[in-house]
Amino acid sequence: MSAAGISELVAYLEDLPEPRIVLAADYRIVAANKAYTRDFGSGEPVVGRYCYEVSHGIDVPCDRAGESCPLRGSMQSGRPHRVLHLHHTPRGEEHVDVETTPLPAHGGRSALFVETMRVVRHASGRPAAQGLVGRSPAFLAMLHQITRVAPSEATVLLLGETGTGKELVAHALHEASARSGGPFVAVDCSGLTETLFESELFGYEKGAFTGATHRKTGLVEAARGGTLFLDEIGELPLSLQVKLLRLLETGSYRRVGGVEALAADFRLVSATHRDIAAMVHEGSFRRDLYYRVNTFPIHTPSLAERGEDMPVLTQSLLERVAGPRKTVSAAALAALQTRLFEGNIRELRNLLERASLLADGDQILPEHLVSDFGRPKPPSPPIDRRASFSLDEAVPLDELESRYIAWVAAHSADRKSLARLLGVSERTLYRLLRRQGEA
C-alpha cells in the first residue's frame, strides 16, 4: 500500500471508537488510531514498534511465547482471525478480544493487516470488587466462549460443578449482549411445583384461584427485552419440562386463568450441575428440550482446574466479604492452593469470610482457615495390614495374635483408636490386653 493509501486508512481509523492498528507481516505497527495509543500505548508513540512489545511487553511474537497469535493465524488463512489475550494497559493487564483482518491485496498475500481490540469489560485478570476474575487457561477458554456467543441471541447452557459461578457467567453473558439494557431475571428451578412454576413464570389473572386478589406479572413477562436465567434446569420434573418446551417452541404463553396469548421476548440462559446428557439417555430429561436449551454449551471450570487463579480469586473474594483492609499471608495462600474445595468458589468465599472474622489483625494466617467448627477429628488412615504385617515362620495362634496386637498398637496413640483399627469394641480390646498382661 502506498504512503497516500496508508494516510487515508489512518484517517478512516481515527473516526472509529475502538482501538485499531495497521500491522505489517513482520509484526511492526504501521499506523494506530488515537484510541489505541490512549488505551494500550500509554499515550506514547507506537508506530514502528512491534505489536507484541506494546501489548505484552515481550520480545518475541505471541505464538513463540505460548499464546495464539491472531496475526499469524490471519497470515496463514488469509481470513480474519480472532483470539482472547491478556494485554498490558495503563490500568494493568486486561482481557482483550483481538481480531486481525487482512487488507485487500492486488495478487498474492496481503502485506498489511488491521487489528481491532475490544476490552472485555465483564471480566478481569486483576483483583476486582465484582464480576468474573481469572487468568488461567481454563478461565480464558470459558471467557473466549462467552465473548463469542454473548452478542448473539443463541440459547446458552452453562455446565459445571456446584459453586463454580454459573450465575456470574450468566450475568456476564447478559452484560455483553445487545439486551444489556433490559432486565436480568433469575429463576431457581429446584423445588418448583407445577402450580408454582406456572404462576411464577407466566403470572396469573385476578381471580384465577383462591387468594389471587390481583393480577401478577410473571418472570417471563418481567424478562421482556432482557435475559431469563433458569438455574438448575436439570431439577425440573418432566411435567414442567413440557410446559417450558411449549414456551420455547411457540414463543408465547398465557397467564394462569387468562385466555390472551402473550408474546415472549427474552434471551434464554440455563445452568445445571448435573450430567444432563446422561439424563436424556436415561429418560429423566426430554431430548427435544435438551436440544432447545443446548445450542451453545459452556463449561464453567472447577476451582481444581483453575489453580493459578487462586491468588487473584482469593484477593478479590476477600475484598468482597471483608473490604480492602484485610490481606492473606503467603503461608495462608500456600495452604489454600493445596486444599481441595468440593464447593469450589462458593466454598472458598465462605472460608475467607469466616477467616476474616477469626483474624484479630489485618492479615489472615493459616490458623484462621477453619473449615467447620465442631467437626469431629477425621479417623486415622486405614492401615494396609496385608502389606505391612507379615510372618516368615509358622507361629502358634496365641503368639500371632499377641504380635499382631502389639504391631497395631505401635500405630495408635490411644486405646480407642487401637480398638477401631483392630475392628473390635473397647471392651473386647481390654480383654485381649489383659490376656497378654498389658492392661
Summary of the structure (lengths in Angstrom):
residues: 439
radius of gyration: 30.7
end to end distance: 97.0
largest distance: 104.8
contacts: 1269
relative contact order: 0.08
helix: 41%
strand: 19%
